[in-house]
Amino acid sequence: MGPSKLDQVYRNLAFSKFFVKGWGNPTNIKRLFEFRKIVKNREKCQALVDPQHPVTIVKEEDHKTYTLLQGYFTSPLAIHLPGLVPKASEKAHFEVLLPKQWKWPNNLKPMVVQYAGTGDHYFWRRRMLMGKPLIDEYNIGSIIIENPFYGLRKPDEQHRSCLNNVSDIFVMGGCLILESLVLFHWCERNGLGPLGTTGVSMGGYMASLAATSWPKPLVLVPCLSWSTASVVFTEGVLSRAIDWSLLESQYCDNQLYTEILEMIMQSYIDECDSAFDAGRHFAQSYTRHMNNTNNTNNTNNTIKTDETSLNIAEEPVKSHGLGYVQNLTTQLSELTQFFRVGQLEQLKSAERELARQKAIQFMRGIMDEFTHIANYSRPVDCSPIVIVAARDDAYVPRDGTTNLSQLWPESEIRYLKTGHIGAYLLHHSIFRRAVKDAFDKLISKHCHI
């Protein structure tokens, strides 16, 4: 089966556009690049968050089978990288769903942090589809965190779920990595655990990034995501929702973006001794692309009209007279103009294609740099990782990407015979079962019941 038709139709029905303001401030992208070098190391990342980071609970509600808490705290990223996190996103809002009666042995209280997928604003959807059923079916509690740029954390100038800048994705990821540490520490202070992370689509990527920063065994259940988000925005159906002409012009007009790409390439070279070099495939494809670009430029440079080669034979001049020569000269002039216009269009078309390829390569490079799982620490124990993927996913193509089983040995992958949208609409029960099974694996191995 090929990419899901439902995925393609659903995307065509949505008119929203992503990254309408472009790549984002290149200086800020460079700051995020340096930050990524820190958080890729679990020990250094841990040092960025105080285990006693203040958390405020503002509301407590009593429900039939669970207690609902609402709270907030200041995002550590807003402290470490001032000016990068929008004011509206600096405060991290969350909900906690706690079973009224814990039924696990040895006073275990398993809790899973849920991250939002694209378009999942506020808490109600995850509360109804995952949080409450996890309590009713498996006695597992949840923390539902509001992603930066969403719901209570959405900047006023942002239209719905459409992030204004490509760099906003990286700010979101950086925030959630550190905010997850705050929540993990809060759970431990309150006697909750073992702990886990889960999410669907973009939420699956964020859950995976968050799990890399915790120094203890952790449940991880990423659903409908994969090893990198680069393919989502360069090959998946969401690539059609991007204003590539804007990204092309910004990339070609600002040398700083080229410098960022060179920094990424150098990073891949410096880290080439790592077990899983996320940049190897990109570096190779980028080199091939630049070779092809040079060939294209050479070809374009040879496209010209050599008027001196248009020789008019002397015999017709003598036999037909001046009128014939004037007529022939006019025809040749028109023919030359015709070829000039055609060649100009060829050049413009080649230049447009070149600009598009440069923008796509830059998108692939920075997305791999910030979202590729291989660029972060491997979870302490990969056996409690259960991955749920859609075989016919047109949003998250997997061809040519690193398989998660290679990055996370002992993890389990469960494939659904459907696409991205079909899996989201019909299979939350499978997502919940994967969370339960992952906790069973972790508890049997680490909790000595």
FENRAQUI-V974721 format. One record per pair of residues at least 4 apart in sequence whose ideal C-beta (glycine too) atoms are under 6 Angstrom apart, sorted by the first residue. I is the first residue (numbers start at 1). J is the second residue. If there is no record, write none. Layout:
I,J ; I,J
This chain:
1,392 ; 3,392 ; 3,394 ; 4,392 ; 4,394 ; 4,419 ; 6,10 ; 6,419 ; 6,421 ; 6,422 ; 7,237 ; 7,394 ; 7,395 ; 7,419 ; 7,420 ; 7,421 ; 8,237 ; 8,394 ; 10,421 ; 11,237 ; 16,162 ; 17,241 ; 17,243 ; 18,162 ; 18,241 ; 18,242 ; 19,166 ; 19,242 ; 20,164 ; 21,164 ; 21,165 ; 22,246 ; 22,250 ; 23,166 ; 23,250 ; 24,29 ; 24,165 ; 24,166 ; 24,167 ; 26,256 ; 26,257 ; 28,84 ; 28,167 ; 29,167 ; 29,260 ; 32,170 ; 36,370 ; 38,44 ; 39,45 ; 39,177 ; 40,375 ; 40,376 ; 42,213 ; 42,377 ; 45,213 ; 48,76 ; 48,178 ; 49,53 ; 49,76 ; 49,178 ; 49,181 ; 49,182 ; 51,185 ; 53,182 ; 55,71 ; 55,73 ; 55,186 ; 56,71 ; 56,72 ; 57,69 ; 57,71 ; 58,70 ; 58,71 ; 59,70 ; 60,69 ; 61,68 ; 65,100 ; 65,135 ; 66,97 ; 66,98 ; 66,99 ; 66,135 ; 67,98 ; 68,97 ; 69,96 ; 70,95 ; 71,94 ; 72,91 ; 72,93 ; 73,92 ; 73,182 ; 75,90 ; 75,92 ; 75,175 ; 75,179 ; 76,178 ; 77,81 ; 77,85 ; 77,174 ; 77,175 ; 77,178 ; 78,85 ; 78,90 ; 84,171 ; 85,89 ; 85,90 ; 86,155 ; 88,153 ; 88,155 ; 89,148 ; 89,153 ; 92,179 ; 93,146 ; 93,152 ; 94,143 ; 94,145 ; 95,123 ; 95,144 ; 96,143 ; 97,131 ; 97,141 ; 97,142 ; 98,141 ; 99,135 ; 99,139 ; 99,141 ; 102,109 ; 103,139 ; 104,108 ; 105,449 ; 106,449 ; 109,192 ; 110,140 ; 110,194 ; 110,439 ; 111,141 ; 111,187 ; 111,192 ; 111,195 ; 112,142 ; 112,196 ; 112,198 ; 112,435 ; 113,143 ; 113,183 ; 113,197 ; 114,126 ; 114,130 ; 114,142 ; 114,144 ; 114,198 ; 115,199 ; 115,203 ; 115,206 ; 115,207 ; 116,120 ; 116,147 ; 116,150 ; 116,203 ; 117,200 ; 117,201 ; 117,202 ; 117,203 ; 118,161 ; 118,201 ; 118,202 ; 119,161 ; 120,125 ; 121,150 ; 121,151 ; 122,151 ; 123,127 ; 123,144 ; 125,129 ; 126,130 ; 126,131 ; 126,144 ; 127,131 ; 129,428 ; 130,134 ; 131,142 ; 133,137 ; 133,432 ; 134,138 ; 134,140 ; 134,142 ; 134,432 ; 138,436 ; 143,183 ; 146,150 ; 146,151 ; 146,152 ; 146,153 ; 147,172 ; 148,153 ; 148,172 ; 148,175 ; 149,154 ; 149,163 ; 149,168 ; 149,172 ; 150,154 ; 154,158 ; 158,164 ; 163,168 ; 170,370 ; 173,209 ; 175,179 ; 176,180 ; 176,206 ; 176,210 ; 177,209 ; 177,210 ; 177,213 ; 180,210 ; 181,213 ; 184,195 ; 184,214 ; 187,192 ; 187,193 ; 187,195 ; 194,442 ; 195,218 ; 196,219 ; 197,207 ; 197,210 ; 197,211 ; 197,220 ; 198,207 ; 198,221 ; 198,435 ; 199,203 ; 199,204 ; 199,206 ; 199,207 ; 200,204 ; 200,223 ; 200,224 ; 201,224 ; 204,222 ; 204,223 ; 204,224 ; 204,225 ; 205,225 ; 205,229 ; 207,222 ; 208,222 ; 208,373 ; 211,218 ; 211,220 ; 211,379 ; 212,376 ; 212,377 ; 214,218 ; 217,380 ; 217,381 ; 217,442 ; 217,446 ; 219,384 ; 219,438 ; 219,439 ; 219,442 ; 220,385 ; 221,386 ; 221,434 ; 221,435 ; 221,438 ; 222,387 ; 223,388 ; 223,431 ; 224,390 ; 224,420 ; 224,423 ; 226,396 ; 226,398 ; 227,373 ; 227,401 ; 227,402 ; 227,404 ; 228,368 ; 228,371 ; 228,372 ; 228,401 ; 229,367 ; 229,371 ; 230,234 ; 230,364 ; 230,367 ; 230,368 ; 231,235 ; 231,397 ; 231,401 ; 232,236 ; 232,238 ; 232,396 ; 233,239 ; 233,363 ; 234,239 ; 234,360 ; 234,363 ; 234,364 ; 235,397 ; 236,395 ; 236,397 ; 237,394 ; 237,395 ; 244,248 ; 244,359 ; 247,359 ; 248,355 ; 248,356 ; 248,359 ; 249,253 ; 251,257 ; 251,358 ; 251,359 ; 251,362 ; 252,355 ; 261,362 ; 261,365 ; 264,365 ; 264,369 ; 268,279 ; 268,283 ; 272,277 ; 276,374 ; 276,407 ; 278,368 ; 278,372 ; 278,374 ; 278,375 ; 279,283 ; 282,286 ; 282,364 ; 282,365 ; 282,368 ; 286,361 ; 289,361 ; 296,350 ; 300,347 ; 300,350 ; 303,343 ; 305,336 ; 305,339 ; 305,340 ; 310,332 ; 316,320 ; 317,325 ; 320,324 ; 339,343 ; 363,367 ; 367,371 ; 368,372 ; 373,407 ; 374,407 ; 382,408 ; 382,409 ; 382,410 ; 382,411 ; 383,410 ; 383,441 ; 384,438 ; 384,441 ; 384,442 ; 385,408 ; 385,411 ; 386,412 ; 386,434 ; 386,437 ; 386,438 ; 387,404 ; 387,413 ; 388,414 ; 388,431 ; 388,434 ; 389,415 ; 390,416 ; 390,418 ; 390,419 ; 390,420 ; 390,423 ; 391,415 ; 391,417 ; 392,419 ; 393,419 ; 393,420 ; 394,419 ; 395,420 ; 402,406 ; 404,408 ; 405,413 ; 416,423 ; 416,427 ; 418,422 ; 418,423 ; 422,426 ; 423,427 ; 439,443 ; 442,446 ; 443,447
